Each structure stands twice: as C-alpha cells, then as structure tokens.
Amino acid sequence: MTLKKNKRQNIFRFLYIGGTIVAIMIIGLLNHDIETLKEIIPQINKKYLGIALISLMVFWLSDALLLKQVTGYIYGKQKFYKSLKIGIMGLYYGALTPFASGGQPMQVVYMRREGIPTGTSTSIVTVKFIVYELSLCLLYIIAMLAKGNFFYENYHHVFWLTTVGFILNLIAVTFISMVMLNRAVTEKIVHGFIRFLSKIKIIRKREKRTLKVDTLIDDFFISSTYIKNGMSRFFISIIISVINLAFLFAIPYFIYRAFGLNNESFILIFTLQAFLFLAVSFVPLPGAVGASEGGFYIFFSKFFGSIPVFMPMIIWRFLTYYLILLVGSLIVVITEMRHIHRLKKERKEKRFKIEKI
C-alpha cells in the first residue's frame, strides 16, 4: 500500500472515528445530568490520574523497548528514540485500521527509511507479532485462572465473546508453531483448507489467497530461524511484552481509584480489562470504536456506583486510544515533513552535480 493511498484512507478513518466520538459524547451528555458531571470533575483524584498516565507512558516505552530488543538480535543495535518513534507510529496506524492491521506494514515502511532492509524489517515486526500473540494468550490464561468463575457468572454472554477472541489468538499461535515445526506440512494443510473454502464459495480468487498465505508462511518461517537461534532473547522479549500489556490493562484500576473508590481489588479490574481487550479484539472497526466504549459500560458500570460511568469511560478511552491518535498524527506529520525535505535536498544536490558535469 502506497503512502499516498494510505493517507486518503486515513482521512476517511479519521472522519469515521471523529463522528463516532462526537456521537458517543452527545449520547453520554444527554443521558447524564451535566450539573452532576460538573460536581464530580473537581473531586477526581489527580494523583491516580497521573499514575494512569504514567502507566500509559510505560506501555509506550516498553513497546519501544521490545521493538529495540527484537531489532537488536535480528538486525543490529538501534537507538531507543528511533524505536520509540517507529513504535508509536505502529500504534497510531494500528489504531486507524481494523484489527490493528495497518501498524506492522507501516512500521516496515519507516524502518526501511532508517536503512533496515525490507526483508529484515518484516522479520522484526513478525517476531514482535509472535511475541505479542504468545503474551496475550498467556495473560488470558492467567486472568481466567484468577477470575474466570467471576467473569462467567457475571458476564455470561460476553464470556463467550472473550473466548472467541482468545481462540482466534490461539489459532494464530498454533499456525505459527506449525510453520516453525514443519513448514511443508503446514503449507499442504493450509492449501487444502483454501481449496475447500473455494469449492464451497466462501472465498474467491483462490490463487491470490494462496499467494498471500504463502508469503505469510515465508515470513513466519524466516522469523522462526531467529527465534530458534536465540531462545533466551526470545523469552526476554515475551517478558517485556507481558509487562507491556500489564501496564495497559492496569489503567482502568487507577481511573477507578481516581474517583475515590477502593472496594474492588486490582486483580479484578485488571483481569476484566484483559477480558474486555480480547472481547473487542476481533471487532472489524478501527480501534474497535464503539465496541470498546460499549464494552467498558458493560464490564465496569457496576463498580462505579452512583458515579456516571460515562466519565471514567471517556478518561480511559482518551488515554488508551484518542491520545495515541493525537501524538501519533503529530509524529507522522513531522516525520513526513522531514522525509519530504530530505528528498528535495537530495534532488537538488543531484541536479547540482549533473549541472556541474
């Protein structure tokens, strides 16, 4: 996908996201007494809001640390600020696309600009994706062991949505593992499955789908060699990724405490956020807009008592989603401006050399 085409698509995505945010704000304000909201705002504990913001910063920084660490053992040392920039841009493009599918391709584009070959940068983001999938599955299992019974009893219908999210992630992990263990057998199984889906008219353009899957298998297979040759570093990557997701999942608890509440445990709020994350992970909308806000209402409304849950939901969504759109768009604009300036400078120098000859 070209950057120009991506920019056009991003305009439409921004309009959609912006329209959804406005609609949510209007619905929230119409359903709550504005005077009550005005009374609650000054009472919010700024210390816990600050901790929530720090948790978000650690989430961004640990994501960059993970990218730097994976880049280190696949390509070579990279300065942390470059990993942070590319990491935030990945989160930004992921926030703009369904299933966060745009983050990794755009990271490959920007890493290539930093001098990392396309094949190598593809391996970097692929290994990072494998680490992320394993970490997410691990946290889900821990959350299920800790509060699975509570979740099933109180959120029976949503429980199955979360289970579907976990299964989808588990399928990805299983597929990756199969590629690593036996690439040839995996290709035969997948090709047979594609032929079956094509015969029953579920998918079209079988050759195109097969080519895409083969490319994906190639990426995973190449990346698996880096994992096999550095298992200790790979496990360190998983630890960093688990910490990364843990700080993201901790944010609702600090927002909960910011409203002067302390009846519920950190473990409960943390695990419910993990379940919510998985429940909306397969919603085919940019940033799961709408589904995430609705999910927050379903999962956390009972914990805030008389406090309108609209307010903590907006704070949570601002920190975990809207803020990355603001910061990410700023970084992307500055990066693009510098890139255009560099290209103009290079063309000017090239013309000067030609004229001199």
ChimeraX attribute file (.defattr): number of C-alpha atoms within 10 A of each C-alpha:
attribute: neighborCount
match mode: 1-to-1
recipient: residues
	/A:1	9
	/A:2	8
	/A:3	11
	/A:4	9
	/A:5	9
	/A:6	13
	/A:7	11
	/A:8	10
	/A:9	13
	/A:10	15
	/A:11	12
	/A:12	12
	/A:13	18
	/A:14	14
	/A:15	11
	/A:16	16
	/A:17	21
	/A:18	14
	/A:19	12
	/A:20	14
	/A:21	17
	/A:22	12
	/A:23	13
	/A:24	18
	/A:25	15
	/A:26	11
	/A:27	12
	/A:28	17
	/A:29	14
	/A:30	10
	/A:31	11
	/A:32	14
	/A:33	11
	/A:34	12
	/A:35	8
	/A:36	11
	/A:37	15
	/A:38	10
	/A:39	10
	/A:40	14
	/A:41	11
	/A:42	9
	/A:43	11
	/A:44	17
	/A:45	16
	/A:46	13
	/A:47	12
	/A:48	19
	/A:49	21
	/A:50	14
	/A:51	16
	/A:52	27
	/A:53	18
	/A:54	14
	/A:55	21
	/A:56	22
	/A:57	15
	/A:58	19
	/A:59	22
	/A:60	21
	/A:61	19
	/A:62	21
	/A:63	25
	/A:64	22
	/A:65	22
	/A:66	24
	/A:67	25
	/A:68	24
	/A:69	23
	/A:70	27
	/A:71	22
	/A:72	15
	/A:73	16
	/A:74	17
	/A:75	15
	/A:76	11
	/A:77	12
	/A:78	15
	/A:79	9
	/A:80	15
	/A:81	13
	/A:82	16
	/A:83	22
	/A:84	20
	/A:85	18
	/A:86	28
	/A:87	24
	/A:88	25
	/A:89	26
	/A:90	25
	/A:91	22
	/A:92	27
	/A:93	27
	/A:94	22
	/A:95	27
	/A:96	28
	/A:97	19
	/A:98	19
	/A:99	18
	/A:100	21
	/A:101	15
	/A:102	20
	/A:103	22
	/A:104	24
	/A:105	17
	/A:106	22
	/A:107	24
	/A:108	23
	/A:109	19
	/A:110	20
	/A:111	21
	/A:112	16
	/A:113	12
	/A:114	12
	/A:115	9
	/A:116	18
	/A:117	15
	/A:118	15
	/A:119	13
	/A:120	19
	/A:121	23
	/A:122	23
	/A:123	26
	/A:124	28
	/A:125	23
	/A:126	21
	/A:127	25
	/A:128	23
	/A:129	16
	/A:130	20
	/A:131	23
	/A:132	22
	/A:133	21
	/A:134	19
	/A:135	22
	/A:136	22
	/A:137	20
	/A:138	14
	/A:139	17
	/A:140	22
	/A:141	13
	/A:142	14
	/A:143	20
	/A:144	18
	/A:145	11
	/A:146	14
	/A:147	16
	/A:148	17
	/A:149	12
	/A:150	13
	/A:151	20
	/A:152	14
	/A:153	10
	/A:154	11
	/A:155	13
	/A:156	12
	/A:157	11
	/A:158	18
	/A:159	18
	/A:160	13
	/A:161	18
	/A:162	21
	/A:163	15
	/A:164	16
	/A:165	23
	/A:166	22
	/A:167	14
	/A:168	17
	/A:169	20
	/A:170	16
	/A:171	13
	/A:172	16
	/A:173	19
	/A:174	13
	/A:175	16
	/A:176	21
	/A:177	17
	/A:178	18
	/A:179	22
	/A:180	19
	/A:181	13
	/A:182	11
	/A:183	16
	/A:184	11
	/A:185	12
	/A:186	18
	/A:187	17
	/A:188	11
	/A:189	10
	/A:190	16
	/A:191	19
	/A:192	13
	/A:193	12
	/A:194	19
	/A:195	16
	/A:196	14
	/A:197	14
	/A:198	16
	/A:199	12
	/A:200	9
	/A:201	9
	/A:202	9
	/A:203	13
	/A:204	13
	/A:205	8
	/A:206	16
	/A:207	13
	/A:208	10
	/A:209	16
	/A:210	17
	/A:211	12
	/A:212	12
	/A:213	16
	/A:214	15
	/A:215	12
	/A:216	14
	/A:217	22
	/A:218	15
	/A:219	20
	/A:220	24
	/A:221	22
	/A:222	18
	/A:223	24
	/A:224	21
	/A:225	12
	/A:226	18
	/A:227	20
	/A:228	12
	/A:229	11
	/A:230	13
	/A:231	11
	/A:232	10
	/A:233	17
	/A:234	21
	/A:235	13
	/A:236	15
	/A:237	22
	/A:238	21
	/A:239	14
	/A:240	21
	/A:241	24
	/A:242	20
	/A:243	17
	/A:244	24
	/A:245	20
	/A:246	21
	/A:247	19
	/A:248	22
	/A:249	23
	/A:250	21
	/A:251	26
	/A:252	25
	/A:253	22
	/A:254	23
	/A:255	25
	/A:256	26
	/A:257	20
	/A:258	21
	/A:259	20
	/A:260	13
	/A:261	14
	/A:262	13
	/A:263	10
	/A:264	13
	/A:265	9
	/A:266	15
	/A:267	14
	/A:268	16
	/A:269	22
	/A:270	21
	/A:271	24
	/A:272	22
	/A:273	24
	/A:274	23
	/A:275	28
	/A:276	24
	/A:277	21
	/A:278	23
	/A:279	22
	/A:280	23
	/A:281	24
	/A:282	19
	/A:283	17
	/A:284	14
	/A:285	20
	/A:286	21
	/A:287	24
	/A:288	22
	/A:289	23
	/A:290	18
	/A:291	17
	/A:292	20
	/A:293	18
	/A:294	13
	/A:295	19
	/A:296	23
	/A:297	16
	/A:298	14
	/A:299	18
	/A:300	19
	/A:301	17
	/A:302	11
	/A:303	15
	/A:304	17
	/A:305	10
	/A:306	8
	/A:307	15
	/A:308	18
	/A:309	20
	/A:310	21
	/A:311	19
	/A:312	22
	/A:313	21
	/A:314	18
	/A:315	17
	/A:316	23
	/A:317	17
	/A:318	14
	/A:319	20
	/A:320	21
	/A:321	19
	/A:322	20
	/A:323	14
	/A:324	21
	/A:325	21
	/A:326	12
	/A:327	13
	/A:328	22
	/A:329	16
	/A:330	13
	/A:331	17
	/A:332	17
	/A:333	11
	/A:334	12
	/A:335	15
	/A:336	13
	/A:337	12
	/A:338	12
	/A:339	13
	/A:340	12
	/A:341	12
	/A:342	12
	/A:343	12
	/A:344	12
	/A:345	12
	/A:346	12
	/A:347	12
	/A:348	12
	/A:349	12
	/A:350	12
	/A:351	12
	/A:352	11
	/A:353	10
	/A:354	9
	/A:355	8
	/A:356	7
	/A:357	6
